[in-house]
Amino acid sequence: MKTYSEILKSIDEGGILVSEDLKVLLNLTNKTQMQTLFDRAYQVKADNVGKKVYFRGIIELSNICEKDCYYCGIRKSNLSQERYMMSEEEILKAAEWADQNKYGSIVLQAGENTSKNFVEFIEKLIKKIRRLSGNRLGITLSLGEQTKDSYRKWFDAGAHRYLLRIETSNDKLYKFLHPENHLYSSRLKCLENLRKLGYQVGTGVMIGLPQQTTDDLVNDILFFKKIDADMIGMGPYLVHKETPLADSLPDFDKIKEYQLNLSLKMIAVTRIFLQDVNIASTTALQSLNPTGREMGLLAGANIIMPNITETKYRASYQLYDNKPCIDENSSMCRNCLERRIASIGETIGYGEWGDSKHFRKKR
C-alpha cells in the first residue's frame, strides 16, 4: 500500500489510483493533509472542467411519492407530511424565471410517481419548457425509477440529463435503507436504460450512513466509474425525524464536522479519480456548515443546484431535517449564491447548459 506522500506524487504525475489509494485518502483525519487533498482535487477540477460553476435551478414540483425509503422525509408512510403537486402554470413560471435569469439549466424533481397521468404531465411540461425558453434551458430530470418507455418519452420530448442516485453500491446496505420491495437490481436496470437511451447519466450516494464503511465509499467511487457516470450528486446523510432511521445518529451534533469532512473527501477523491465528470456541491453541505457549498466547490465540485420552487411549497419538500434556504425566494437565493461564488474566485456559467465534459468526449 502506498503512503500518503506517494499517493500525492502519483496524483501530481497523472498516475492512476487504485482502491487502496482511495481508502487512504478517505481515511485522512489530519487537517493539513485533508486541505492538501482538497487543493489537489481543486487543481484537477481546474485542469479538466475549469473554474466555472454551472447552475441547475431545481423545481420541486411534487412531494407525492410511491416509495417508502427508510431515510426519506417524503416517504409515503409519513402521514404527517402535507402533500402537494404544483400546477403546470406554477412550474412553467419557475422555468421562465430560470430562463430570464440565465440559469442555463433546470432540474424537474419530485417524489416517485409512475402513474400514466404523471408520465404524460412531465412529457407535456418538457415540451412546453423547451418552447417557452426557445430551447435555451437544459432540462435534467430527477424523478426516480421509471419504465424504459417513460424514460424514452421524456428524452424524446427534450430532457437530456437524468439524476438517479444509487444511494449506496452495497446491496446489503441498500436493503437496510429500503423495504423489501425496493430492489437494488431495479435501480441498476434503470441506470442501464438511461444510458442506452442517450441521457447524460447522473448518480450518487449518501455519505456517513449508519453501517457504512470506508470500503463501501471506495466501492461507490469505483461504481461511478464502472457505469461510466457523467455527473455525480452526493451529500452527507442527514436525519429526518419522521422516518424509521430517525434515531440512527443520536449524537448527530457531535459528528457534524465528521460528516462534513467525509463528504468533502468524497467529492475530492471522486474528482481526482474521475477527472472530468460534473460533481454537485449539494445544499445538504450547507446544513452542516454555513459555507458548506463553497467548501464543496473548493474540494472539486462544479455544479450548484439553487432552489427555484415557489417558496410556499419548500417546507413540504424536506428529505431531511433543517434544510436550508426554505424561506428564501429565487431572487434572494440567486443573489446569495453570486456573492458566495465570487468570494472563492470562481465565475458562474450564466446562460450555459454546462454539459458534462465526460459525456461530450464519448460522442
Secondary structure as UniProt FT lines:
FT   HELIX           4..12
FT   TURN            13..14
FT   HELIX           19..26
FT   HELIX           31..48
FT   STRAND          52..55
FT   STRAND          57..62
FT   TURN            70..71
FT   TURN            73..74
FT   TURN            76..77
FT   TURN            79..80
FT   HELIX           88..100
FT   TURN            101..102
FT   STRAND          105..110
FT   HELIX           116..132
FT   TURN            133..135
FT   STRAND          138..142
FT   HELIX           148..157
FT   STRAND          161..163
FT   HELIX           171..177
FT   TURN            180..181
FT   HELIX           184..197
FT   STRAND          200..203
FT   STRAND          205..207
FT   TURN            210..211
FT   HELIX           214..226
FT   TURN            227..228
FT   STRAND          231..232
FT   STRAND          235..236
FT   TURN            241..242
FT   TURN            244..247
FT   TURN            250..251
FT   HELIX           252..274
FT   STRAND          278..280
FT   HELIX           283..288
FT   TURN            290..291
FT   HELIX           292..298
FT   TURN            299..300
FT   STRAND          303..304
FT   HELIX           311..314
FT   TURN            315..316
FT   TURN            321..322
FT   TURN            324..327
FT   HELIX           330..343
FT   TURN            344..345
FT   STRAND          347..348
FT   TURN            350..351
FT   HELIX           357..362
//
